[in-house]
């Protein structure tokens, strides 16, 4: 491989090595919390709901144990769908990092 091509290969590989872990380490949902009326979480452990409730509104983290519990136990399918979508929708920063990573991998493949 020519020296210039080799150096470009190394530079792109280094970029991928930096961006990849950055993408994984900094992944975040678009919404870190979602709010519900406590009545929408019927079926979920009442003690957990009570711990997450302030002034009649439940502030549910979109990742972690409370969200996983809600997805398994909440009776209302629309509420479960909203929790699922919030949990699976990445932040703009995460999407941007993924796009940069894919761009670098495509560049390396050429």
TIDO-344059 format. One line per 2 residues: number of its first residue (from 1); for each residue x, y, z of N, C-alpha, C, O. Coordinates in nm, 3 decimals, decimal comma. Atoms other than C-alpha are relative to their C-alpha. Example, Ala and Ser with C-alpha at 12.3 -4.5 7.8 and 13.67 -1.06 7.14 Angstrom:
BEGIN
1 = 0,089/-0,119/0,000/1,230/-0,450/0,780/0,090/0,120/0,000/0,194/0,118/0,066  -0,082/-0,119/-0,006/1,367/-0,106/0,714/-0,077/0,109/0,073/-0,026/0,220/0,090;
END
This chain:
BEGIN
1 = 0,086/-0,117/0,000/0,000/0,000/0,000/0,091/0,124/0,000/0,189/0,129/0,074  -0,078/-0,124/0,007/0,135/0,344/-0,088/-0,006/0,072/0,134/-0,105/0,062/0,207;
3 = -0,011/-0,068/-0,131/0,247/0,557/0,209/-0,119/0,092/0,026/-0,174/0,092/0,136  0,113/-0,090/-0,018/-0,027/0,818/0,153/-0,129/-0,076/0,028/-0,207/-0,036/0,115;
5 = 0,119/0,083/-0,022/-0,299/0,550/0,130/0,006/-0,068/0,137/-0,095/-0,077/0,207  -0,018/0,066/-0,130/-0,157/0,370/0,432/-0,031/0,097/0,113/-0,100/0,060/0,209;
7 = 0,023/-0,100/-0,105/-0,162/0,690/0,641/-0,149/0,035/0,009/-0,203/0,051/0,118  0,144/-0,030/0,001/-0,519/0,767/0,533/-0,077/-0,115/0,065/-0,171/-0,092/0,142;
9 = 0,062/0,119/-0,060/-0,619/0,409/0,628/0,015/0,003/0,152/-0,081/-0,022/0,225  -0,028/-0,006/-0,145/-0,457/0,449/0,971/-0,082/0,111/0,065/-0,140/0,092/0,172;
11 = 0,076/-0,113/-0,055/-0,622/0,790/1,027/-0,148/-0,034/0,011/-0,211/-0,007/0,114  0,143/0,036/-0,003/-0,968/0,661/0,937/-0,024/-0,109/0,106/-0,123/-0,103/0,179;
13 = 0,012/0,106/-0,101/-0,915/0,349/1,153/0,004/0,059/0,141/-0,070/0,015/0,228  -0,007/-0,067/-0,130/-0,817/0,572/1,445/-0,129/0,076/0,030/-0,177/0,074/0,143;
15 = 0,127/-0,070/-0,019/-1,129/0,784/1,392/-0,110/-0,099/0,041/-0,188/-0,071/0,132  0,099/0,102/-0,032/-1,343/0,469/1,398/0,021/-0,053/0,142/-0,075/-0,074/0,216;
17 = -0,032/0,048/-0,136/-1,165/0,348/1,713/-0,041/0,100/0,107/-0,072/0,060/0,219  0,040/-0,104/-0,096/-1,247/0,678/1,883/-0,152/0,016/0,001/-0,212/0,025/0,108;
19 = 0,144/-0,027/0,010/-1,604/0,726/1,756/-0,083/-0,119/0,049/-0,187/-0,099/0,112  0,077/0,118/-0,040/-1,719/0,366/1,818/-0,030/-0,005/0,150/-0,147/-0,011/0,188;
21 = 0,027/0,001/-0,144/-1,674/0,363/2,197/-0,077/0,125/0,047/-0,158/0,118/0,139  0,072/-0,123/-0,034/-1,795/0,724/2,214/-0,150/-0,020/-0,026/-0,234/0,020/0,055;
23 = 0,140/0,028/0,032/-2,117/0,614/2,043/-0,064/-0,089/0,105/-0,173/-0,060/0,154  0,055/0,095/-0,097/-2,169/0,321/2,281/-0,010/0,063/0,139/-0,113/0,050/0,205;
25 = -0,002/-0,056/-0,135/-2,072/0,508/2,598/-0,099/0,113/0,019/-0,152/0,130/0,129  0,085/-0,118/-0,014/-2,283/0,816/2,526/-0,140/-0,018/-0,058/-0,212/0,079/-0,078;
27 = 0,136/0,022/0,051/-2,598/0,650/2,390/-0,101/0,051/0,102/-0,086/0,031/0,222  0,102/-0,054/-0,088/-2,903/0,820/2,529/-0,132/0,008/-0,076/-0,133/0,028/-0,197;
29 = 0,128/-0,016/0,066/-3,274/0,829/2,459/-0,029/0,147/-0,028/0,029/0,235/0,036  0,038/-0,137/0,032/-3,430/1,138/2,305/-0,066/0,067/0,121/-0,044/0,185/0,147;
31 = 0,064/-0,051/-0,121/-3,641/1,180/2,620/0,048/-0,083/0,119/0,019/-0,203/0,125  -0,045/0,078/-0,115/-3,476/1,077/2,947/-0,114/-0,037/0,095/-0,105/-0,136/0,168;
33 = 0,116/0,025/-0,086/-3,814/1,094/3,128/-0,127/0,027/-0,079/-0,128/0,109/-0,171  0,132/-0,032/0,053/-4,180/1,081/3,032/-0,096/0,010/0,117/-0,079/-0,057/0,219;
35 = 0,096/-0,026/-0,108/-4,471/1,200/3,241/-0,136/-0,058/-0,034/-0,182/-0,052/-0,148  0,133/0,058/0,012/-4,804/1,026/3,297/-0,082/0,036/0,122/-0,029/0,066/0,229;
37 = 0,087/0,001/-0,117/-5,104/1,057/3,518/0,018/-0,138/0,062/0,033/-0,237/-0,009  -0,027/0,128/-0,065/-5,060/0,785/3,777/-0,102/-0,107/-0,039/-0,070/-0,226/-0,035;
39 = 0,102/0,097/0,038/-5,385/0,620/3,664/0,036/-0,076/-0,128/-0,014/-0,187/-0,149  -0,038/0,067/0,124/-5,225/0,532/3,328/0,096/-0,117/0,024/0,119/-0,198/-0,065;
41 = -0,095/0,107/-0,031/-4,979/0,299/3,504/-0,065/-0,113/0,079/0,002/-0,184/0,154  0,072/0,109/-0,067/-5,247/0,061/3,632/0,063/-0,133/-0,038/0,089/-0,160/-0,156;
43 = -0,063/0,130/0,021/-5,096/-0,285/3,675/0,144/-0,001/0,049/0,198/-0,107/0,081  -0,138/-0,010/-0,049/-4,753/-0,160/3,779/-0,001/0,000/0,152/-0,100/0,041/0,213;
45 = -0,012/0,004/-0,145/-4,635/-0,208/4,138/-0,034/0,137/0,058/0,034/0,235/0,027  0,043/-0,131/-0,054/-4,815/0,068/4,333/0,110/0,072/0,079/0,115/0,195/0,078;
47 = -0,106/-0,064/-0,077/-4,513/0,130/4,558/0,100/0,069/-0,094/0,148/0,178/-0,063  -0,092/-0,061/0,097/-4,291/0,198/4,255/-0,064/0,124/-0,059/0,000/0,228/-0,072;
49 = 0,071/-0,115/0,056/-4,554/0,425/4,104/-0,002/0,115/0,101/0,021/0,230/0,064  0,003/-0,103/-0,105/-4,584/0,612/4,436/0,136/0,069/0,012/0,142/0,191/0,031;
51 = -0,134/-0,059/-0,010/-4,205/0,663/4,448/0,030/0,094/-0,116/0,108/0,189/-0,100  -0,024/-0,082/0,120/-4,211/0,814/4,097/-0,099/0,114/-0,016/-0,090/0,192/-0,111;
53 = 0,108/-0,098/0,013/-4,515/1,037/4,161/0,026/0,126/0,082/0,062/0,120/0,200  -0,004/-0,131/-0,066/-4,504/1,407/4,244/-0,119/0,079/-0,051/-0,136/0,097/-0,172;
55 = 0,116/-0,083/0,033/-4,822/1,614/4,253/-0,093/-0,069/-0,101/-0,148/-0,004/-0,190  0,092/0,075/0,085/-5,024/1,340/4,083/0,056/-0,039/-0,136/-0,012/-0,105/-0,215;
57 = -0,062/0,034/0,129/-4,783/1,306/3,791/0,118/-0,092/0,023/0,204/-0,067/0,107  -0,111/0,095/-0,008/-4,553/1,010/3,746/0,106/0,043/-0,101/0,077/0,063/-0,219;
59 = -0,114/-0,028/0,087/-4,210/1,095/3,605/0,078/-0,130/-0,010/0,149/-0,169/0,082  -0,058/0,131/0,021/-4,088/0,768/3,458/0,127/0,012/-0,083/0,124/0,066/-0,194;
61 = -0,121/0,002/0,083/-3,725/0,729/3,344/-0,025/-0,092/-0,120/-0,089/-0,196/-0,106  0,025/0,080/0,119/-3,725/0,594/2,989/0,096/-0,118/-0,013/0,076/-0,205/-0,098;
63 = -0,089/0,115/-0,002/-3,435/0,357/3,060/0,014/-0,046/0,145/-0,008/0,031/0,238  -0,020/0,052/-0,134/-3,364/0,134/3,357/-0,115/-0,088/0,046/-0,207/-0,117/-0,030;
65 = 0,095/0,095/-0,057/-3,566/-0,088/3,585/-0,145/0,050/0,000/-0,234/-0,028/-0,037  0,141/-0,042/0,002/-3,881/0,129/3,622/-0,063/-0,010/-0,139/-0,179/-0,052/-0,152;
67 = 0,055/0,009/0,136/-3,925/0,148/3,243/-0,022/-0,146/-0,039/-0,124/-0,181/-0,097  0,013/0,143/0,032/-3,864/-0,227/3,204/-0,120/-0,060/0,074/-0,195/-0,139/0,017;
69 = 0,113/0,049/-0,078/-4,113/-0,299/3,482/-0,132/0,048/-0,060/-0,227/-0,029/-0,070  0,122/-0,055/0,058/-4,372/-0,070/3,325/-0,035/-0,073/-0,130/-0,152/-0,102/-0,154;
71 = 0,027/0,070/0,126/-4,334/-0,241/2,987/-0,057/-0,140/0,023/-0,132/-0,190/-0,060  0,050/0,135/-0,030/-4,405/-0,578/3,150/-0,135/0,000/0,070/-0,212/-0,094/0,055;
73 = 0,115/0,010/-0,089/-4,685/-0,483/3,385/-0,115/0,098/-0,026/-0,227/0,070/0,015  0,106/-0,099/0,023/-4,881/-0,175/3,270/-0,106/-0,061/-0,092/-0,074/-0,120/-0,194;
75 = 0,110/0,061/0,073/-5,223/-0,281/3,143/-0,033/0,074/-0,130/-0,069/0,010/-0,229  0,041/-0,081/0,116/-5,287/0,005/2,896/0,101/-0,014/-0,114/0,217/0,025/-0,098;
77 = -0,095/0,019/0,111/-5,133/-0,081/2,555/0,054/0,132/-0,056/0,168/0,136/-0,102  -0,049/-0,130/0,050/-5,109/0,287/2,452/0,110/0,055/0,088/0,207/0,113/0,039;
79 = -0,104/-0,044/-0,093/-4,909/0,368/2,763/0,127/-0,081/-0,019/0,237/-0,025/-0,023  -0,117/0,085/0,024/-4,680/0,070/2,706/0,069/0,039/-0,131/0,192/0,043/-0,137;
81 = -0,056/-0,040/0,129/-4,632/0,178/2,343/0,079/0,130/0,014/0,188/0,143/-0,041  -0,069/-0,128/-0,021/-4,539/0,531/2,453/0,132/-0,020/0,075/0,232/0,042/0,041;
83 = -0,122/0,029/-0,075/-4,286/0,395/2,703/0,102/-0,070/-0,092/0,220/-0,036/-0,091  -0,088/0,074/0,090/-4,143/0,155/2,444/0,065/0,094/-0,102/0,186/0,088/-0,123;
85 = -0,054/-0,091/0,101/-4,103/0,427/2,180/0,099/0,098/0,062/0,202/0,128/0,002  -0,093/-0,092/-0,068/-3,940/0,666/2,430/0,131/-0,072/0,033/0,239/-0,013/0,026;
87 = -0,118/0,080/-0,033/-3,702/0,386/2,533/0,085/-0,030/-0,123/0,207/-0,040/-0,113  -0,069/0,041/0,122/-3,611/0,302/2,173/0,036/0,114/-0,094/0,100/0,091/-0,196;
89 = -0,029/-0,114/0,086/-3,585/0,651/2,025/0,127/0,069/0,049/0,132/0,121/0,160  -0,130/-0,055/-0,038/-3,226/0,773/2,028/0,001/0,152/-0,006/-0,076/0,213/-0,080;
91 = -0,017/-0,145/0,003/-3,120/1,129/2,097/0,066/0,041/-0,132/0,126/-0,041/-0,200  -0,062/-0,052/0,123/-3,005/1,348/1,808/0,152/-0,016/0,005/0,214/-0,045/-0,097;
93 = -0,145/0,018/-0,013/-2,649/1,332/1,943/0,041/-0,143/-0,028/0,142/-0,167/-0,095  -0,031/0,141/0,025/-2,654/0,951/1,940/-0,010/-0,032/-0,148/0,074/-0,103/-0,203;
95 = 0,018/0,023/0,143/-2,785/0,947/1,585/0,114/0,064/-0,079/0,164/0,005/-0,175  -0,111/-0,068/0,069/-2,521/1,199/1,477/0,130/-0,081/0,012/0,203/-0,094/-0,085;
97 = -0,121/0,080/-0,020/-2,242/0,984/1,629/-0,005/-0,127/-0,085/0,095/-0,168/-0,144  0,015/0,120/0,081/-2,379/0,675/1,457/0,023/0,032/-0,148/0,090/-0,044/-0,218;
99 = -0,021/-0,039/0,139/-2,391/0,856/1,122/0,147/0,025/-0,030/0,197/-0,014/-0,136  -0,144/-0,023/0,019/-2,029/0,969/1,166/0,076/-0,132/-0,006/0,167/-0,149/-0,087;
101 = -0,065/0,131/-0,003/-1,926/0,614/1,252/-0,023/-0,075/-0,131/0,070/-0,133/-0,187  0,032/0,068/0,125/-2,103/0,471/0,947/0,073/0,066/-0,118/0,121/-0,002/-0,209;
103 = -0,071/-0,073/0,107/-1,953/0,740/0,724/0,148/-0,040/-0,002/0,204/-0,065/-0,109  -0,141/0,038/-0,007/-1,601/0,656/0,846/0,021/-0,145/-0,043/0,119/-0,176/-0,111;
105 = -0,013/0,140/0,041/-1,658/0,283/0,799/-0,015/-0,014/-0,151/0,057/-0,092/-0,214  0,017/0,003/0,145/-1,783/0,342/0,444/0,125/0,055/-0,070/0,170/0,002/-0,172;
107 = -0,123/-0,060/0,056/-1,480/0,562/0,376/0,116/-0,101/0,006/0,194/-0,112/-0,088  -0,105/0,100/-0,016/-1,250/0,290/0,508/-0,019/-0,114/-0,100/0,079/-0,166/-0,155;
109 = 0,029/0,110/0,092/-1,421/0,027/0,292/0,040/0,036/-0,144/0,078/-0,052/-0,221  -0,038/-0,043/0,136/-1,352/0,232/-0,024/0,150/-0,014/-0,017/0,203/0,017/-0,124;
END
